Amino acid sequence: MTTEITVGRKGLPINTLPYTIKIYINNQVLVPANLVRKLGLERTKYAYVVLEHNNQKIELTNVKLLRTKHTNSRQFTIPREVREKFGIKPFDMVTIHIIQPINISMS
């Protein structure tokens, strides 16, 4: 009989879009590991994201998905121009509607 060794905390139980989440103090938004795996974003560096803040839909193109060493979760930073234009502040709630991988050719 084998036992599975788990390290760390259990992730957020988010595996479908849309989902609502709080913006971190550093203006980043979490994409939980369960959702990253479900959407097949494990090897994706850039994404197209549509989010909603105060009933305003915001499209973000070429969003860099930041990763950590030991988890599949990703984070992305909301650009300063977008934050200023829409009045987005740390600890505000946003709803993520779309996250699609994009391929950027390095030529």
C-alpha contacts under 8 A as a table, 3 or more apart, distances in Angstrom:
res1	aa1	res2	aa2	distance
11	G	32	P	6.98
11	G	33	A	6.88
11	G	34	N	7.30
12	L	32	P	6.23
12	L	33	A	7.82
12	L	34	N	7.39
13	P	34	N	6.95
14	I	19	Y	7.25
14	I	32	P	6.68
14	I	34	N	6.26
14	I	35	L	6.08
15	N	32	P	7.94
15	N	34	N	5.36
15	N	35	L	4.31
15	N	38	K	6.43
16	T	19	Y	7.01
16	T	35	L	6.46
16	T	38	K	7.89
17	L	96	I	6.87
17	L	97	H	5.77
17	L	98	I	6.91
18	P	95	T	6.43
18	P	96	I	5.30
18	P	97	H	4.45
18	P	98	I	7.17
19	Y	95	T	5.44
19	Y	96	I	5.48
19	Y	97	H	7.03
20	T	93	M	6.61
20	T	94	V	5.55
20	T	95	T	4.14
20	T	96	I	6.28
21	I	29	V	7.50
21	I	30	L	7.55
21	I	93	M	5.52
21	I	94	V	5.65
21	I	95	T	6.41
21	I	96	I	7.90
22	K	29	V	7.23
22	K	90	P	7.84
22	K	91	F	5.35
22	K	92	D	5.63
22	K	93	M	4.40
22	K	94	V	6.32
23	I	27	N	5.86
23	I	28	Q	5.83
23	I	29	V	5.23
23	I	30	L	7.78
23	I	89	K	7.57
23	I	90	P	5.27
23	I	91	F	4.88
23	I	92	D	5.65
23	I	93	M	6.21
23	I	94	V	7.12
24	Y	27	N	5.28
24	Y	28	Q	5.25
24	Y	29	V	6.31
24	Y	90	P	5.56
24	Y	91	F	5.90
25	I	28	Q	7.32
25	I	90	P	4.78
25	I	91	F	6.56
26	N	77	T	7.91
26	N	90	P	7.01
27	N	77	T	5.75
27	N	78	I	6.09
27	N	89	K	7.24
27	N	90	P	5.67
28	Q	75	Q	6.15
28	Q	76	F	5.31
28	Q	77	T	4.22
28	Q	78	I	6.20
29	V	75	Q	5.35
29	V	76	F	5.44
29	V	77	T	6.34
29	V	78	I	7.49
30	L	73	S	7.28
30	L	74	R	6.04
30	L	75	Q	4.52
30	L	76	F	6.88
31	V	35	L	6.72
31	V	36	V	6.60
31	V	73	S	5.72
31	V	74	R	4.99
31	V	75	Q	5.65
31	V	76	F	7.96
32	P	35	L	5.46
32	P	36	V	6.26
32	P	72	N	7.64
32	P	73	S	4.72
32	P	74	R	6.59
33	A	36	V	4.91
33	A	37	R	6.14
33	A	71	T	6.89
33	A	72	N	4.68
33	A	73	S	3.83
33	A	74	R	7.09
34	N	37	R	5.37
34	N	38	K	6.19
34	N	72	N	7.91
34	N	73	S	7.58
35	L	38	K	4.89
35	L	39	L	6.02
36	V	39	L	5.35
36	V	40	G	5.95
36	V	41	L	5.05
36	V	42	E	6.14
36	V	72	N	6.62
36	V	73	S	6.27
36	V	74	R	7.31
37	R	40	G	5.03
37	R	41	L	6.31
37	R	42	E	6.33
37	R	72	N	7.29
38	K	41	L	7.92
40	G	43	R	7.75
41	L	44	T	4.97
41	L	101	P	6.73
42	E	72	N	6.42
44	T	47	A	7.29
44	T	65	L	7.27
44	T	101	P	6.06
44	T	102	I	7.63
45	K	64	K	5.76
45	K	65	L	5.32
45	K	66	L	7.50
45	K	101	P	7.80
46	Y	62	N	5.45
46	Y	63	V	5.25
46	Y	64	K	4.54
46	Y	65	L	5.69
46	Y	101	P	6.13
46	Y	102	I	5.71
46	Y	103	N	7.03
46	Y	104	I	7.56
47	A	61	T	6.68
47	A	62	N	5.57
47	A	63	V	5.16
47	A	64	K	6.59
47	A	65	L	6.99
47	A	99	I	6.34
47	A	100	Q	5.36
47	A	101	P	4.34
47	A	102	I	5.10
48	Y	59	E	7.53
48	Y	60	L	5.86
48	Y	61	T	4.67
48	Y	62	N	5.97
48	Y	63	V	6.30
48	Y	98	I	7.46
48	Y	99	I	5.66
48	Y	100	Q	5.12
48	Y	101	P	6.32
48	Y	102	I	6.57
49	V	59	E	5.95
49	V	60	L	5.09
49	V	61	T	6.47
49	V	63	V	7.21
49	V	96	I	7.45
49	V	97	H	7.54
49	V	98	I	5.32
49	V	99	I	4.61
49	V	100	Q	6.60
50	V	57	K	6.81
50	V	58	I	5.62
50	V	59	E	4.54
50	V	60	L	6.16
50	V	96	I	6.19
50	V	97	H	5.49
50	V	98	I	4.95
50	V	99	I	6.77
51	L	57	K	5.79
51	L	58	I	5.28
51	L	59	E	6.58
51	L	94	V	6.56
51	L	95	T	5.44
51	L	96	I	4.35
51	L	97	H	5.51
51	L	98	I	7.06
52	E	55	N	5.99
52	E	56	Q	5.34
52	E	57	K	4.46
52	E	58	I	5.90
52	E	94	V	5.60
52	E	95	T	5.03
52	E	96	I	6.46
52	E	97	H	7.41
53	H	56	Q	5.31
53	H	57	K	6.71
53	H	58	I	7.60
53	H	86	F	7.84
53	H	88	I	7.50
53	H	93	M	7.04
53	H	94	V	5.08
53	H	95	T	6.78
54	N	94	V	7.99
60	L	63	V	6.40
62	N	102	I	7.41
63	V	76	F	6.65
63	V	77	T	7.65
64	K	76	F	6.09
64	K	77	T	7.75
65	L	74	R	5.82
65	L	75	Q	5.63
65	L	76	F	5.08
66	L	74	R	5.41
66	L	75	Q	5.07
66	L	76	F	5.90
67	R	71	T	7.71
67	R	72	N	7.25
67	R	73	S	6.60
67	R	74	R	4.87
67	R	75	Q	6.56
68	T	71	T	6.05
68	T	72	N	7.53
68	T	73	S	7.39
68	T	74	R	7.29
78	I	82	V	6.77
78	I	83	R	6.62
79	P	82	V	5.40
79	P	83	R	6.32
80	R	83	R	5.01
80	R	84	E	6.08
81	E	84	E	5.24
81	E	85	K	6.02
82	V	85	K	5.09
82	V	86	F	6.07
82	V	88	I	7.77
83	R	86	F	5.47
83	R	87	G	5.49
83	R	88	I	4.59
83	R	89	K	6.95
84	E	87	G	5.15
84	E	88	I	6.66
85	K	88	I	8.00
88	I	92	D	6.73
89	K	92	D	5.71
96	I	99	I	7.60
